[in-house]
């Protein structure tokens, strides 16, 4: 299954698609095995993950030249993201506790990947703003070199922010899932959510 969304991201454009991979299993161990076996492989870790977001930044830059300078006339950044999420083929014999855990886990995976999209979108906007605010250079070759320098620096900051986010999320994963499970169980007990 594939879904497509095109959204304006303040200044930069965002093109977002979704794809899903199927997993099965009727126990928590089955689900964990399926996620590690069928989840997307992430290049930076070489491991399979329960979800992933692939990102690409593209820039369109036009230049304005005068007799003695060249500057960026307009820069437009497009951030293309593909969010890859698991889809559980829920067996009838799955225990209600397993269903509750899956609902909690899958919501957290989606939230995590959507945050990666937000980080990318923010850096796309920052990149576009920085390119449009850059000073004129003596030549268009100099302006192009400056654009490449600005782009490399912003993409490096983007990568650092993505890694930092993953580190923080990894450290807090267990406590976050337990807190979310308690919250969902309370909502089920209070009749605010249907049981499994």
C-alpha positions in Angstrom: 0.0 0.0 0.0 1.3 3.5 -0.9 -0.1 6.9 0.0 1.1 10.3 -1.2 0.9 13.7 0.5 2.2 17.0 -0.8 2.3 19.8 1.8 3.7 23.2 1.8 6.3 23.4 4.6 6.3 27.1 5.3 8.9 28.0 2.8 10.3 24.6 1.6 8.1 22.1 -0.1 7.5 18.6 1.4 6.5 15.6 -0.6 5.6 12.7 1.7 4.8 9.1 0.7 3.9 6.2 2.9 4.6 2.5 2.3 3.8 -0.5 4.6 5.4 -3.8 5.1 3.3 -6.7 6.5 4.1 -8.6 9.6 2.3 -11.5 11.3 2.5 -13.3 14.6 0.1 -13.8 17.5 2.6 -13.2 20.4 4.9 -10.4 21.4 7.9 -12.6 20.6 6.4 -13.4 17.1 5.9 -9.7 16.4 9.4 -8.8 17.6 10.8 -11.5 15.3 8.8 -10.4 12.4 9.8 -6.7 12.8 13.5 -7.6 13.0 13.1 -9.9 10.0 10.9 -7.8 7.7 11.5 -4.2 8.9 13.3 -1.8 6.6 17.1 -1.9 6.6 18.6 1.4 7.7 21.9 2.2 6.0 23.4 4.2 8.9 23.1 1.1 11.2 23.0 -1.7 8.7 20.2 -3.2 10.8 16.5 -3.7 10.3 14.2 -1.3 12.2 10.4 -1.4 12.9 10.0 1.7 10.8 12.1 4.1 8.7 12.0 7.4 6.9 14.0 7.9 3.7 14.8 11.5 2.9 16.1 13.5 -0.1 16.7 17.2 -0.3 16.6 18.8 -3.8 17.3 22.5 -4.5 16.4 24.6 -7.5 18.5 27.8 -7.6 18.4 30.6 -10.1 21.2 33.2 -10.2 21.2 37.0 -11.1 24.3 38.4 -12.5 25.4 42.1 -12.8 28.5 43.5 -14.3 30.5 42.9 -11.1 28.5 40.4 -8.9 26.4 37.3 -9.0 23.8 36.3 -6.4 21.2 33.7 -5.8 18.0 35.2 -7.2 15.7 32.5 -5.9 16.3 29.2 -4.1 13.5 26.5 -3.6 14.1 23.4 -1.5 12.0 20.3 -1.8 12.2 17.6 0.9 11.1 14.2 -0.4 10.4 11.7 2.4 9.2 8.1 2.3 7.8 6.8 5.6 8.0 3.0 5.9 5.7 1.6 8.6 4.7 -1.9 9.8 1.2 -3.3 9.2 0.3 -6.2 11.5 -1.9 -8.9 10.0 -3.8 -9.4 13.2 -4.7 -13.1 13.7 -8.0 -13.9 15.3 -6.3 -15.9 18.1 -4.1 -12.9 19.2 -4.6 -12.2 22.9 -6.2 -8.8 23.7 -3.0 -7.8 25.6 -1.0 -8.5 22.5 -3.4 -6.3 20.5 -3.2 -3.5 23.0 0.6 -3.7 23.0 0.6 -3.6 19.1 -1.7 -0.6 19.0 0.6 1.2 21.4 3.8 0.2 19.7 2.6 1.0 16.1 1.3 4.4 17.2 4.8 5.1 18.8 6.6 3.9 15.6 4.4 6.3 13.5 5.0 9.2 15.9 8.7 8.6 15.8 8.9 8.5 12.0 6.7 11.6 11.7 9.1 13.4 14.0 11.9 12.5 11.6 9.8 14.1 8.8 9.4 17.3 10.9 13.2 17.5 11.5 13.8 17.2 7.8 11.1 19.7 6.9 12.6 22.2 9.4 16.0 21.9 7.9 14.7 22.2 4.4 13.1 25.5 5.4 16.4 26.6 7.1 18.4 25.6 4.0 16.0 27.6 1.7 16.2 30.6 4.0 20.0 30.5 4.2 20.3 30.2 0.4 17.9 33.1 -0.2 19.7 35.3 2.3 23.3 34.6 1.0 25.3 37.6 -0.1 26.4 38.3 -3.7 29.7 36.9 -4.9 32.1 38.3 -7.5 31.2 35.5 -10.0 28.4 33.0 -10.5 31.0 30.3 -10.0 31.6 31.8 -6.5 27.8 32.0 -5.9 27.4 28.4 -6.8 30.3 27.4 -4.5 28.7 29.4 -1.7 25.4 27.6 -2.3 27.2 24.3 -2.1 28.9 25.3 1.1 25.6 26.5 2.7 23.9 23.3 1.6 26.6 21.0 2.9 26.6 22.8 6.3 22.8 22.6 6.7 22.6 19.0 5.7 25.3 18.1 8.2 23.3 19.9 10.9 20.2 18.0 9.7 22.0 14.6 10.0 23.3 15.5 13.5 19.8 16.4 14.6 18.3 13.2 13.2 21.0 11.1 15.0 20.5 13.1 18.3 16.8 12.4 18.1 17.3 8.7 17.6 19.7 8.5 20.5 17.3 10.2 22.9 14.4 8.1 21.6 16.4 4.9 22.1 17.3 5.7 25.7 13.7 6.5 26.6 12.0 3.7 24.6 11.1 1.3 27.3 9.9 3.9 29.8 7.9 5.6 27.1 6.2 2.4 25.9 5.3 1.4 29.5 3.8 4.9 30.1 1.8 4.7 26.9 0.6 1.2 27.7 -0.6 2.3 31.2 -2.4 5.2 29.6 -4.1 3.0 27.0 -5.1 0.5 29.7 -6.6 3.3 31.8 -8.6 4.5 28.7 -9.9 1.0 28.1 -10.9 0.6 31.7 -12.7 4.0 31.6 -14.6 3.0 28.5 -12.8 5.6 26.3 -11.2 2.9 24.1 -12.7 -0.4 23.0 -10.9 -3.5 24.5 -8.5 -5.0 22.0 
